[in-house]
Amino acid sequence: MKPITALFAAAALMFLSACNTVKGVGQDIQRGGQVLEDAAKKK
């Protein structure tokens, strides 16, 4: 029974870290868009 629990815990950690990574990429893209938008407003 313990190997199943360990496997489930590892899968949960991978899932949570993947969600965090996707969120971080989305934030980076949003910041990049904001910089471009600010640059366009200055011209």
trRosetta pair geometry for C-beta under 8 A, 3 or more apart (Angstrom, degrees):
i j d omega theta_ij theta_ji phi_ij phi_ji
1 4 5.9 -59 -163 34 42 113
1 5 6.6 41 146 -19 71 107
2 5 5.4 -54 -148 36 39 114
2 6 6.3 39 155 -19 70 104
3 6 5.6 -53 -146 38 34 112
3 7 6.2 37 154 -21 66 106
4 7 5.7 -53 -147 37 31 113
4 8 6.3 32 153 -19 64 106
5 8 5.7 -54 -147 36 30 111
5 9 6.3 30 154 -19 64 106
6 9 5.7 -53 -146 36 31 111
6 10 6.4 32 154 -19 65 105
7 10 5.8 -53 -147 36 30 111
7 11 6.4 30 154 -18 64 107
8 11 5.7 -55 -147 38 31 111
8 12 6.3 32 154 -21 65 106
9 12 5.7 -54 -148 35 31 113
9 13 6.5 32 153 -19 64 104
10 13 5.8 -53 -150 35 32 111
10 14 6.5 31 153 -18 64 106
11 14 5.7 -54 -148 36 32 111
11 15 6.3 34 153 -20 65 107
12 15 5.7 -54 -147 36 31 113
12 16 6.3 27 156 -16 65 107
13 16 5.9 -57 -145 39 29 108
13 17 6.2 25 158 -15 65 109
14 17 6.0 -58 -145 39 28 107
14 18 6.3 30 155 -22 64 108
15 18 5.8 -56 -149 34 28 111
15 19 6.6 28 154 -19 63 104
16 19 5.8 -52 -150 33 33 111
16 20 6.5 33 152 -19 64 106
17 20 5.5 -53 -149 36 35 114
17 21 6.4 39 151 -23 66 104
18 21 5.6 -52 -148 33 33 113
18 22 6.5 32 155 -17 65 104
19 22 5.9 -54 -148 36 31 109
19 23 6.3 33 152 -20 64 107
20 23 5.7 -54 -150 35 31 114
20 24 6.4 33 152 -21 64 106
21 24 5.7 -55 -151 35 31 113
21 25 6.5 31 153 -18 65 103
22 25 5.8 -52 -149 34 33 111
22 26 6.5 36 152 -20 64 105
23 26 5.7 -56 -153 35 32 113
23 27 6.5 31 152 -19 65 105
24 27 5.7 -53 -149 35 33 111
24 28 6.4 34 153 -20 65 104
25 28 5.6 -53 -149 35 34 112
25 29 6.4 33 154 -18 66 105
26 29 5.8 -54 -148 36 31 110
26 30 6.3 33 153 -21 64 107
27 30 5.5 -54 -148 36 32 114
27 31 6.4 33 154 -20 65 103
28 31 5.8 -53 -150 34 32 110
28 32 6.5 33 152 -19 64 106
29 32 5.6 -54 -150 36 33 114
29 33 6.4 34 152 -19 65 105
30 33 5.7 -54 -151 36 32 112
30 34 6.5 35 150 -22 64 104
31 34 5.5 -52 -150 33 34 114
31 35 6.6 37 152 -21 65 101
32 35 5.7 -50 -151 31 34 112
32 36 6.6 31 152 -14 64 104
33 36 5.7 -55 -150 38 34 111
33 37 6.2 35 152 -21 67 107
34 37 5.6 -54 -145 37 31 113
34 38 6.3 33 155 -20 65 106
35 38 5.8 -55 -148 36 29 111
35 39 6.4 30 153 -19 63 107
36 39 5.7 -55 -148 36 31 112
36 40 6.4 31 154 -20 65 106
37 40 5.8 -55 -149 35 30 111
37 41 6.5 32 153 -21 63 105
38 41 5.7 -54 -150 33 32 112
38 42 6.7 34 153 -24 63 104
39 42 5.9 -54 -154 28 33 113
39 43 7.2 29 153 -20 62 103
40 43 6.2 -57 -157 28 36 109
